[in-house]
């Protein structure tokens, strides 16, 4: 369960590093770890306001575009009127393909991003989502988390366990 916490500090950062996944995230955000099939892991960090950023190890045999499309399709099944368009993000010098999604939930507009990262060892799915009133403020935080994750996953930055 997600518990409300203090607003994240602009200067305080926590470090997550377990199960081959490493990234920085704001102090005051809650971390949830889920072990998935084949000893894979999914990690989600929740903002106190309700937005979240998630990464999951999809395994070396993952077809990145198919996984991203499947997540978009799953969201479309839940939110039939969503807008979905192909998109990319540049993080730590690496292009992450995926989808940008906008949808209504409980009369509020929401934005989500689906991105994939392939490394020599495995593929990752990165997903972030927030209600649009929060999105403008939190999108740069999601981008910083993604940047730190990609840098650690591709070996561009040292990352120590906190």
Residue pairs with C-beta under 8 A, 6 or more apart in sequence:
2 30
2 32
2 46
2 50
3 30
4 48
5 28
5 29
5 30
5 48
6 27
6 28
6 48
7 28
7 48
7 49
8 26
8 27
8 28
8 29
8 47
8 48
8 141
9 26
9 27
9 28
12 26
12 27
12 28
13 24
13 25
13 26
13 27
14 24
14 25
14 26
14 27
14 29
14 31
14 162
15 22
15 23
15 24
15 159
15 160
15 161
15 162
16 22
16 23
16 24
16 25
16 31
16 43
16 45
16 162
17 152
17 159
17 160
17 161
17 162
18 33
18 41
18 43
18 161
19 33
19 35
19 41
19 43
19 57
20 41
20 57
20 121
20 122
21 41
21 43
21 55
21 57
21 124
21 149
21 153
22 148
22 149
22 152
22 153
22 159
22 161
23 55
23 145
23 146
23 148
23 149
23 152
23 159
24 144
24 145
24 148
25 31
25 45
25 53
25 145
26 47
26 141
28 48
29 45
29 46
29 47
29 48
30 45
30 46
31 43
31 44
31 45
32 43
32 44
32 45
32 46
33 41
33 42
33 43
34 41
34 42
34 43
34 44
35 41
36 42
36 56
36 57
38 59
40 56
40 57
40 58
40 59
41 56
41 57
42 54
42 55
42 56
42 57
43 54
43 55
43 56
44 52
44 53
44 54
45 52
45 53
45 54
45 145
46 52
47 130
47 134
47 138
47 141
49 130
49 134
49 138
50 130
50 131
50 134
51 128
51 129
51 130
51 131
51 134
51 135
51 138
51 142
52 128
52 129
52 130
53 126
53 127
53 128
53 141
53 142
53 145
53 146
54 126
54 127
54 128
55 124
55 125
55 126
55 127
55 149
56 124
56 125
56 127
57 122
57 123
57 124
58 64
58 67
58 116
58 122
58 123
58 124
58 125
59 122
59 123
60 121
60 122
60 123
62 116
62 118
62 122
62 123
62 125
64 97
64 116
64 118
64 123
65 97
65 116
67 116
67 123
67 125
68 97
68 98
68 99
68 114
68 115
68 116
68 125
69 99
71 99
71 114
71 125
71 127
72 84
72 99
72 101
72 114
75 82
75 84
75 101
75 103
75 112
76 82
76 84
79 103
79 104
79 105
81 103
81 104
82 101
82 102
82 103
82 104
83 101
83 102
83 103
84 99
84 100
84 101
85 99
85 100
86 97
86 98
86 99
87 97
87 98
87 99
87 100
87 113
88 95
88 96
88 97
88 98
88 115
89 95
89 96
89 98
89 113
89 115
89 143
89 146
90 96
91 143
91 146
91 147
91 149
91 150
91 151
92 147
92 150
92 151
92 154
92 156
92 157
93 156
94 117
94 150
94 154
96 115
96 116
96 117
96 126
96 146
96 150
97 115
97 116
98 113
98 114
98 115
98 116
98 126
99 113
99 114
100 111
100 112
100 113
101 111
101 112
101 113
101 114
102 109
102 110
102 111
102 112
102 132
103 109
103 110
103 112
104 110
105 131
108 131
108 132
108 133
109 131
109 132
110 129
110 130
110 131
110 132
110 135
111 129
111 130
111 132
111 135
111 139
112 127
112 128
112 129
113 126
113 127
113 128
113 129
113 142
114 125
114 126
114 127
115 125
115 126
115 127
115 146
116 123
116 124
116 125
116 126
117 123
117 124
117 126
117 149
117 150
117 153
117 154
118 124
119 153
119 154
124 149
124 153
126 146
126 149
128 142
128 145
128 146
130 138
130 139
130 142
148 157
148 159
150 156
151 157
151 159
152 159
